[in-house]
Amino acid sequence: MAPYDNEAVEAQMKEILSKVVAGKGWSDTEAGSWTKEAQSEIFQMLKKDGYKIVVLCEALSKGSGCVKQQYSLISADDCVVQAQITNDEGVMMYALAVATKYT
């Protein structure tokens, strides 16, 4: 059994992204802090001994586009998950998280 449940990780990531921008409209000055907060919370959620964690986050304003395509060759012990949400004000948050076993 893999140490990460990808569906559960995706659900937790969406919850974090939603919480970070809940009730917020677009702000050029705040978007960087939103991505930093989401990245930090997702990293802490995934942190596990023996794994290298990489988390990338983006905040996009209403009407922006985001094209995602993922190709990966990973072992059964690794985890690669993408999550995307859009809040009621149209702010979109996207995150990519990778946990790679190194022991």
Rosetta blueprint (number, residue, H / E / L):
1 M L
2 A L
3 P L
4 Y L
5 D L
6 N H
7 E H
8 A H
9 V H
10 E H
11 A H
12 Q H
13 M H
14 K H
15 E H
16 I H
17 L H
18 S H
19 K H
20 V H
21 V H
22 A L
23 G L
24 K L
25 G L
26 W L
27 S L
28 D L
29 T L
30 E L
31 A H
32 G H
33 S H
34 W H
35 T H
36 K H
37 E H
38 A H
39 Q H
40 S H
41 E H
42 I H
43 F H
44 Q H
45 M H
46 L H
47 K L
48 K L
49 D L
50 G L
51 Y E
52 K E
53 I E
54 V E
55 V E
56 L E
57 C E
58 E E
59 A E
60 L E
61 S L
62 K L
63 G L
64 S L
65 G L
66 C L
67 V L
68 K L
69 Q L
70 Q L
71 Y L
72 S L
73 L L
74 I L
75 S L
76 A L
77 D L
78 D L
79 C E
80 V E
81 V E
82 Q E
83 A E
84 Q E
85 I E
86 T E
87 N L
88 D L
89 E L
90 G L
91 V L
92 M E
93 M E
94 Y E
95 A E
96 L E
97 A E
98 V E
99 A E
100 T E
101 K E
102 Y L
103 T L
